[in-house]
Amino acid sequence: MSQRRLYIWLDRDPFSGPPDLWIEDIPGRADLDLLAEAIRSGRLGRYLPIRLAISPHESPKLPSGYRSVNVANLLRQYRIPHRTRLEVLVDEHKLAARASSASAEREHDRCT
């Protein structure tokens, strides 16, 4: 008998490409239980996206062929210890301009 797999896409649509990883799909066990167990053991890494997708199909053909999972809810539901962090996406040009203006202000303050 071939091994059954539960495919996982981290922070992207399953139609965008191959899965990022997979875990063993054990018959009779809920997919979310298996996913929570894999997260708790560190198999998905330390940093997780807000949402991920799971499917028993390596390349699902229809939206009904995969399940989107809210990771924060899953961690809370399965009482997996975690911290919440937010990543702010700043335009690199604006960030560089702010850094140079802040350094110019510091130079000006030293002169006065």
C-alpha positions in Angstrom: 0.0 0.0 0.0 1.4 3.4 -0.9 1.9 6.1 1.7 -0.9 8.6 1.9 0.2 12.3 2.1 -1.3 15.5 3.2 0.2 18.3 1.1 0.8 21.8 2.6 1.2 25.2 0.9 2.6 27.9 3.1 1.2 31.4 2.5 0.2 30.8 -1.2 -2.5 29.3 -3.4 -2.3 25.6 -4.2 -2.9 26.5 -7.9 0.3 28.6 -7.9 2.7 25.6 -7.9 3.8 22.4 -6.1 3.3 22.1 -2.3 5.9 23.4 0.1 5.9 20.2 2.1 3.8 17.2 3.1 3.1 15.1 6.2 1.8 11.6 6.5 -2.0 11.4 6.2 -3.2 8.8 8.7 -6.6 7.2 7.8 -9.1 7.8 10.6 -7.4 10.9 11.9 -8.6 14.4 11.2 -6.5 16.5 8.9 -6.4 19.4 11.4 -5.2 17.0 14.2 -2.4 15.9 11.9 -1.5 19.5 11.0 -1.6 20.6 14.6 0.7 17.7 15.6 3.2 18.6 12.8 3.2 22.3 13.9 3.6 21.4 17.6 6.6 19.1 16.7 8.2 21.9 14.6 8.0 20.1 11.3 6.5 23.2 9.6 9.2 25.5 11.0 9.2 28.2 13.6 7.6 31.0 11.6 4.2 30.3 10.0 2.0 32.4 7.7 -1.4 33.7 8.7 -3.1 31.1 6.4 -2.0 27.9 4.8 -3.6 25.4 2.6 -3.8 21.6 2.9 -5.0 18.9 0.5 -4.7 15.1 0.0 -4.0 16.0 -3.6 -0.5 17.1 -4.7 -2.1 19.4 -7.4 -5.8 20.0 -6.7 -7.8 20.8 -9.8 -10.7 22.6 -8.1 -11.1 25.0 -5.1 -13.0 22.2 -3.4 -9.9 20.1 -3.6 -8.0 21.9 -0.8 -8.7 23.5 2.6 -7.6 26.9 3.7 -6.6 27.0 7.4 -6.4 30.1 9.6 -3.2 29.3 11.5 -3.9 31.6 14.5 -7.3 29.9 15.1 -5.6 26.4 14.8 -2.9 27.3 17.3 -5.5 28.6 19.8 -7.9 25.7 19.3 -5.1 23.1 19.9 -3.5 25.2 22.6 -0.1 25.4 20.9 2.0 28.0 22.6 2.8 30.9 20.2 3.6 34.6 19.8 2.0 36.9 17.3 4.2 39.2 15.3 3.3 41.5 12.5 5.5 42.2 9.5 5.1 45.7 8.0 5.7 45.9 4.3 7.4 49.3 3.6 8.4 50.4 0.2 12.2 50.2 0.1 12.6 53.7 -1.4 10.6 55.3 1.3 12.5 53.4 3.9 15.9 54.6 2.5 14.6 58.2 2.2 13.5 58.1 5.9 16.8 56.7 7.0 18.8 59.3 5.1 16.6 62.2 6.4 16.9 60.9 10.0 20.7 60.7 9.7 20.7 64.3 8.2 18.7 65.5 11.2 21.2 63.9 13.6 24.1 65.6 11.8 22.2 68.9 12.0 21.5 68.4 15.8 25.3 67.8 16.4 26.2 71.1 14.7 23.8 73.3 16.8 
